[in-house]
Every structure is written in C-alpha cells, then in structure tokens.
Amino acid sequence: MVVIGAGFAGLQCARRLAGEPVDVLVLDRENHHLFTPLLYQVASALLNPSDIANPVRRIFQNAGNVRVRMAEVEGVDFAGRRVALADGTSIPYDRVVVACGSRTNWFGMDGMASAALPLKNLPDALALRNHVLACFEAAAFRDPTERAALMRFVVVGGGPTGVEYAGALSELIRRPVRRDFPDLDIDRARVVLIEAGPSLLTGFPAELGDYARRELERRGVEVLLETPVVGGDEREVRLGSEARIETRTIVWTAGVRPARLVDAMAVPKTDGGRIEVDERLRIVGVADAFAAGDAAAARSRGGTPLPMMAPPAMQAGRHAADNVLRDLRGEPLRGFAYRDKGTMATIGRSAAVAAIGRVRLKGFPGWILWLALHLFYLIGFRNRLAVLLEWTWDYLRWDRPIRLITRARGDPAAPRVG
C-alpha cells in the first residue's frame, strides 16, 4: 500500500491504516507534516516553523506497519502498478492512494510567479517573513519616495488565508515594528487587501464576509473589492481598472491548483485539473487506485467538487483508508459523504468568524472557538503547548517574538528589497 503525500489527506489515510494488516509506505518530498492553517503566523513572526510542523517519522514511530520515505514522485504507472520517483527508481504497489496536495494557482499570470510571494509551505512563509522585516530595515535609510513603496504591502486574494495574513501583518506593523523602528512614521505603512469578487471570504455567509471587511478596515487594512489583478512586477501591482499600486511586496493568496504530479497522470480530470474520482474515492477508470484531498475532485451530495481545504481532505483520507480495508476484507465499498463541520477564519486579536450549520459566530466568541479548534487539530502535544505559549505571550505583551531575518548560506541578506 503506497500513500503519496503526507498532507492532511495522506496523513489521515496512513494513520487510519496504522496497526491494520497492511504494509503502508508514505512518500513525500518533505520529511514533515505541515499544519497549513497556521502557516500565516510563521510568515507574520508569531510562530516558529517547528511549532506547526511535525516529522512524519515521529508521527509513525510506534506504527510497525507504516514506513516513511522522503522522495519526490514523478509519476504513477497505473497499468504496471509502480510509482516512479525522481531519482530514477520505482516502487511497486498493490493499492495506491494519491494525496499529493496542491500548489499555488497563478491563474495564467506566469509573470507573477517571479514578482509575488506565495504562502503555501514553510520556505514560502520564511521568505515572506524575511522580506517584510527587510523592507522595514531598508525603509529606515531610504528617501521618502522609496520608503513609501517599501512600507506598502499588497495581499492578493480575499479568502481565509488572505484575510488572516492581512490582519496579522497589520498587527505586526502597528505594535512590534513600531517599537523596533522609532524613527519611522509607521502610520504611513499600508496593508492593502485586494479581492476580485464582491466580498471577502467567499463561501462564508455574506454577513460574516461583511464583518471581516469592517474589522480589517478598523485595524488599518485597506480592502479593495471587485478589483481584479491583471499583472505586476517587483515594483508595482497592475489592476483591471488600469490603476497601479507601487509596492515592493505582493503576497499571493488568490488560490491553489492540484500538484504538478496530477498533471503528469493519464487519468480523467475536471476542468480545474483535479483527478476525477467516483463516490467511493476510486480514480475513475483505474483499478486499485484512490485519490483524496486537494488532488481529487470528491463531490458533495449536490455534485459539486468539495473545496480544497483541510477538513474535506482529512475526511476523504480516512474514508479512502476505510475503503481499502473493506476491499481487502472482500466487503462492499462505501460512498463518501462529506460532513460539513463548519468554516472559520480569524481577522486578528479577539476577532474571528465561524459558520457551523445555522450558527454564526463573530468577534470574541468566534475567536475563542477558532483558537480551541486549531489547537485541537495540531499534531503533537509539544506543538500544541508551544503554540499556546506563543499565543499567550502575544496576547499579554502585544509582541511577535520571532522577528528574525534568517537565511540559508548563500541566500541574500535582504531578499527582493534591493
């Protein structure tokens, strides 16, 4: 049994199979599982990378039937039942679960890939943290015109990640950065959140999207709705209205698409590039192969593909594992029915939104629920404790303690600031 990917779907699949009479091999290009809902807090100098990541081998160190291999998968030969690796080797399988996740979607604006900073993995988050802090270091010694561009931060995409990062970045600037740079007029710093649609948090009830906009604006974030981005470079963002925003920072949170591995697979796909699966999460037209998470187009009862988010991925990963076990026992496979447990997003300190069935929460109650659930779903007691302590420190001291510009040997000291 080969599980491709150690994200939310792959990890839950392998955990469900731990201790069962099946040999499991988990393949991932990284050696860790990343809790992506808190990635923006690494980028905004609140959490350390190790707070939201856990080595996959540690997770399965007591599971005798689960092995882990750090490797990049290049393709899958479904007819020959082999997984091809980038090092030229291949691994045979009896059954396979494709849970390789997603990547940043540039929506055809390939130039933005070199101009903008995505927020999809730990290197992205660290690069963004380095860049933002380096902007202020540079702004302290530049002329007023250049200083204004260095202190103007544009976030593209009004979904949960964009809203959460924009709020966190504003808090970082207004308190810790203000104290660090007394010679800078921090009131001139701007955070601009751009959304092509008519509201923030599409998929949430309209009242919660409106609340998120008002709360962000109250915290100093400039929100531009119905404003598509058509291009940009390292010095400006170009908007559909032909307006331009001069900036040295474009943060891209506008969407995701399936991982490149999916592109290489000769299987049926949706218009969005996700793998077509049947109601049992089997890849259409392929024997003994399942797909789950962002890579797969699992559907709701109404027939629409489920959102590329952690909750559907986790449930699908567990369901795929259950169906593998049923198949091994000769039992009929069951259809996947997603149980929507609600959606939530935080705007910042003491403010979040949550939609759970007919219940709508916003403000402080939504924030407390958001904190509790994210702590609960973190993998590992040490991670939970570390995150809780960092959150408590920030709440009591208004401090983002991880204000470090760190880089691997050979990386520039002040990336992209010039």
C-alpha positions in Angstrom: 0.0 0.0 0.0 1.6 3.3 -1.1 0.3 6.7 0.1 1.6 9.6 -2.0 1.7 12.7 0.2 1.8 13.4 3.9 -0.5 16.4 3.9 -3.9 16.3 5.6 -5.4 13.6 3.4 -2.3 11.4 3.2 -1.6 11.6 6.9 -5.1 10.8 7.9 -5.2 7.9 5.5 -1.9 6.4 6.8 -3.0 7.0 10.5 -6.2 5.1 9.9 -4.2 2.2 8.4 -1.7 2.1 11.3 -2.0 -1.2 13.1 -4.0 -2.8 10.4 -2.9 -6.0 8.4 -1.4 -4.0 5.6 2.1 -2.7 4.8 2.0 1.0 4.3 4.6 3.2 2.6 4.2 7.0 2.9 6.0 9.1 0.2 6.5 12.8 0.5 9.1 15.3 -0.8 9.4 16.8 2.7 10.1 14.9 5.9 7.4 16.7 7.9 3.6 17.2 8.0 2.7 20.9 7.9 -0.3 22.4 9.6 -1.0 24.9 6.9 -3.9 26.8 8.6 -1.3 28.4 10.9 1.3 29.0 8.2 0.5 32.7 8.0 1.5 33.0 11.7 5.0 31.9 10.8 5.0 34.5 8.0 3.9 37.2 10.4 6.6 36.5 13.0 4.4 34.9 15.7 5.3 31.2 15.4 8.4 29.2 14.7 8.3 26.7 11.8 8.7 23.8 14.3 5.5 24.9 16.1 3.3 23.9 13.1 5.3 21.1 11.6 5.9 17.6 12.8 8.4 15.0 11.4 6.4 12.3 9.7 8.7 9.6 11.0 7.9 10.8 14.6 4.2 10.5 13.9 4.5 6.9 12.9 7.4 5.8 15.0 5.1 3.4 17.0 3.3 2.1 14.0 5.1 -1.1 13.0 3.3 -1.4 9.6 3.9 2.2 8.4 7.2 3.2 6.8 8.1 6.6 5.5 10.4 7.6 2.6 11.4 11.2 1.7 11.2 11.2 -2.0 9.7 13.2 -4.9 7.2 11.3 -7.0 7.4 11.9 -10.8 4.6 9.7 -12.0 2.4 6.6 -11.5 2.2 3.7 -13.9 -1.3 2.5 -13.0 -1.2 -0.3 -15.5 2.2 -1.6 -14.2 1.3 -0.7 -10.6 4.5 1.2 -9.9 5.3 4.7 -8.5 8.1 6.4 -10.3 10.5 8.5 -8.2 12.6 11.5 -9.3 15.8 9.6 -8.6 15.0 7.1 -11.4 13.8 4.3 -9.1 10.3 3.0 -8.9 8.2 1.3 -6.2 5.6 -1.5 -6.8 2.3 -1.3 -5.1 -0.9 -3.4 -4.7 -3.0 -0.4 -3.9 -2.2 3.3 -4.1 -3.8 6.5 -2.6 -2.9 9.7 -4.4 -2.9 12.6 -1.9 -0.2 14.8 -3.3 -2.0 18.1 -2.4 -1.9 21.4 -4.3 0.3 24.3 -5.4 -0.2 28.0 -5.9 -2.5 29.0 -8.8 -1.3 32.0 -10.7 -4.4 32.0 -13.0 -2.3 32.3 -16.1 -0.3 35.3 -14.9 3.1 33.5 -15.0 5.0 36.7 -14.5 3.5 37.0 -11.1 5.3 33.8 -10.1 8.6 35.8 -10.0 7.1 39.0 -8.8 4.8 37.8 -5.9 5.4 35.9 -2.7 3.2 32.9 -2.3 2.2 31.4 1.0 2.0 27.6 0.5 4.8 26.0 2.5 7.4 26.7 5.1 10.1 28.1 2.7 7.3 30.5 1.4 6.5 31.6 4.9 10.1 32.2 5.9 10.8 34.0 2.7 7.8 36.3 3.3 8.8 37.0 6.9 12.4 37.8 5.8 11.1 40.0 3.1 8.7 42.1 5.2 11.2 42.6 8.0 13.9 43.5 5.4 11.6 46.1 3.9 11.5 48.0 7.2 15.2 47.7 7.7 15.7 49.2 4.2 13.0 51.8 4.7 14.7 53.3 7.7 17.5 54.6 5.5 15.8 55.4 2.2 14.4 58.6 0.7 10.7 59.3 1.4 9.5 58.1 -2.1 11.2 54.8 -1.9 10.3 54.4 1.8 6.6 54.7 0.9 6.8 51.8 -1.6 8.8 49.7 0.9 6.1 50.2 3.6 3.2 49.4 1.3 2.2 45.7 1.4 -0.3 44.3 -1.1 -2.1 41.0 -0.3 -4.0 39.5 -3.3 -6.9 37.2 -2.5 -9.7 37.7 0.0 -10.1 34.1 1.1 -9.3 32.8 4.6 -5.5 32.9 4.1 -5.5 36.5 2.6 -7.8 37.8 5.4 -5.9 36.1 8.1 -2.5 37.2 6.8 -3.6 40.8 6.2 -4.9 41.1 9.8 -1.8 39.5 11.2 0.5 41.7 9.2 -1.3 44.8 10.3 -0.9 43.8 14.0 2.8 43.1 13.4 3.3 46.5 11.9 1.2 48.6 14.4 2.8 47.2 17.6 6.2 45.3 17.4 7.5 47.0 14.3 6.5 50.4 15.6 8.6 49.8 18.7 11.5 48.4 16.7 11.7 51.4 14.4 11.0 54.6 16.4 12.5 56.8 13.6 10.0 55.5 11.0 6.5 57.0 10.7 4.7 53.7 11.0 1.3 55.3 10.5 2.4 55.7 6.8 2.7 51.9 6.4 -0.2 50.4 4.4 -1.6 46.9 4.1 -3.9 46.6 1.0 -6.1 43.5 0.6 -7.3 43.0 -3.0 -10.2 40.7 -3.9 -11.6 40.3 -7.4 -15.1 39.3 -6.1 -17.7 41.4 -4.5 -17.0 40.3 -0.9 -14.4 38.7 1.3 -14.5 35.1 2.4 -16.5 33.7 -0.5 -18.2 30.5 0.7 -19.0 32.0 4.1 -22.4 33.7 4.8 -22.4 37.2 3.5 -22.8 38.7 7.0 -19.5 37.2 8.1 -17.7 38.4 5.0 -19.0 41.9 5.6 -17.9 41.7 9.3 -14.4 40.6 8.2 -14.1 43.6 5.9 -15.3 46.1 8.5 -13.0 44.6 11.1 -10.0 44.7 8.8 -10.6 48.3 7.9 -10.9 49.2 11.6 -7.5 47.7 12.1 -6.0 49.8 9.3 -6.2 47.4 6.3 -7.3 48.9 3.1 -9.8 46.5 1.4 -10.4 46.7 -2.4 -13.3 44.6 -3.6 -14.3 43.9 -7.2 -10.7 44.7 -8.1 -9.0 42.1 -10.3 -5.3 42.0 -10.5 -4.0 41.7 -14.1 -0.3 41.7 -13.6 2.6 43.1 -11.7 6.3 43.0 -11.1 8.7 43.7 -8.3 7.9 47.4 -8.2 4.1 47.5 -8.8 0.7 45.8 -9.0 -1.5 46.4 -12.0 -5.2 46.3 -11.6 -8.0 45.7 -14.1 -9.1 49.4 -13.8 -5.6 50.3 -15.3 -4.7 51.6 -11.9 -1.3 50.8 -10.4 -0.1 50.4 -6.8 3.6 51.0 -6.3 4.9 48.4 -3.8 7.9 46.1 -3.1 5.7 43.4 -1.7 3.0 41.3 -3.4 1.6 38.5 -1.3 -0.3 36.0 -3.4 -3.1 34.1 -1.6 -5.5 34.0 -4.5 -6.0 30.3 -4.9 -4.5 26.8 -5.4 -4.5 24.1 -8.1 -3.5 20.4 -7.9 0.1 19.5 -7.6 2.2 19.1 -10.7 2.2 15.3 -10.3 -1.5 15.3 -11.1 -0.7 17.0 -14.4 1.5 14.1 -15.3 -1.1 11.4 -14.7 -3.1 10.0 -17.6 -6.4 9.8 -15.8 -9.7 11.7 -16.2 -9.6 15.2 -14.7 -12.0 18.0 -14.1 -11.7 21.4 -15.8 -9.8 22.6 -12.7 -7.3 19.8 -13.2 -8.3 17.7 -10.2 -8.5 13.9 -10.5 -12.0 12.5 -11.2 -13.0 10.0 -8.6 -16.2 8.1 -8.1 -18.4 8.3 -5.0 -16.1 5.7 -3.3 -13.0 7.9 -4.0 -11.6 5.4 -6.6 -9.8 7.0 -9.5 -12.2 6.7 -12.5 -11.1 4.0 -14.9 -8.2 2.8 -12.8 -8.1 -0.4 -10.7 -6.9 -0.4 -7.0 -6.2 3.4 -7.0 -7.8 6.0 -4.8 -7.3 9.8 -4.6 -8.1 12.2 -1.8 -7.6 15.8 -0.7 -6.8 18.7 -3.0 -5.7 16.4 -5.8 -9.1 14.7 -6.1 -12.5 16.1 -7.1 -14.5 14.5 -4.3 -18.0 15.8 -4.6 -20.8 17.0 -2.2 -24.3 15.5 -2.3 -25.2 18.2 -4.8 -22.5 17.0 -7.2 -20.1 20.0 -6.9 -16.4 19.4 -6.1 -15.6 20.0 -2.4 -13.4 22.9 -1.6 -9.6 22.4 -1.5 -9.4 22.8 2.3 -8.1 20.8 5.2 -11.5 19.4 6.6 -12.6 17.7 3.4 -9.1 16.4 2.8 -8.9 14.8 6.3 -12.3 13.1 6.0 -11.5 11.9 2.5 -8.2 10.5 3.6 -9.8 8.5 6.4 -12.6 7.3 4.1 -10.1 6.1 1.4 -8.3 4.1 4.1 -11.5 2.6 5.3 -12.4 1.5 1.7 -9.0 0.0 1.2 -9.6 -2.1 4.3 -13.1 -3.1 3.2 -11.7 -4.1 -0.2 -9.1 -6.3 1.4 -11.8 -8.0 3.5 -14.0 -8.5 0.5 -16.7 -6.1 1.8 -18.5 -3.7 -0.4 -17.0 -0.2 -0.6 -19.0 2.8 0.8 -19.6 6.1 -0.8 -18.0 9.2 0.6 -20.4 11.7 2.2 -18.6 14.9 3.5 -19.9 16.1 6.9 -19.5 19.8 6.9 -18.5 20.8 10.4 -18.3 24.4 9.6 -15.8 27.0 8.4 -14.0 29.7 10.2 -11.3 32.4 9.8 -9.6 34.8 12.2 -9.2 38.5 11.4 -6.9 39.2 14.3 -6.8 39.6 18.1 -10.2 38.9 19.6 -11.9 38.8 16.2 -12.9 35.8 14.1 -15.8 34.4 12.1 -17.3 31.0 12.2 -20.2 29.3 10.4 -21.3 26.0 11.9 -24.6 24.8 10.4 -27.0 27.6 11.2 -24.9 29.0 13.9 -23.0 32.2 13.1 -20.2 33.4 15.4 -18.1 36.6 15.1 -15.9 38.7 17.3 -14.5 37.3 20.5 -16.7 34.1 20.7 -15.6 33.1 17.2 -12.0 33.9 18.1 -12.1 31.6 21.2 -13.6 28.8 19.1 -11.0 29.3 16.4 -8.2 29.1 18.9 -9.5 26.0 20.6 -10.1 24.0 17.3 -6.8 24.9 15.8 -5.0 23.8 19.0 -7.0 20.5 18.9 -6.1 19.7 15.3 -2.4 20.4 15.7 -0.4 17.2 15.6 1.7 16.6 18.7 1.5 17.7 22.3 4.7 19.7 22.1 3.3 21.7 19.1 0.1 22.4 21.0 2.0 23.6 24.1 4.4 25.7 22.1 1.7 27.4 20.1 -0.4 28.1 23.2 2.6 29.7 24.9 3.4 31.9 21.9 -0.3 32.9 21.6 -0.4 33.8 25.3 2.8 35.8 25.1 1.5 37.8 22.1 -1.9 38.4 23.8 -0.3 39.7 27.1 2.6 41.5 25.6 1.4 42.6 22.1 4.6 41.1 20.8 5.6 39.0 17.8 8.7 37.3 19.2 10.1 35.6 16.0 11.3 38.8 14.3 14.3 37.2 12.7 15.7 37.6 9.2 17.1 34.1 8.8 18.5 32.6 5.6 20.4 29.5 4.4 24.0 30.0 3.4 24.2 31.9 0.1 20.7 33.5 0.3 20.7 37.3 0.1 20.5 39.2 3.4 17.6 41.4 2.3 15.8 39.5 -0.4 13.9 41.5 -3.1 14.4 44.8 -1.4 17.4 46.0 -3.4 
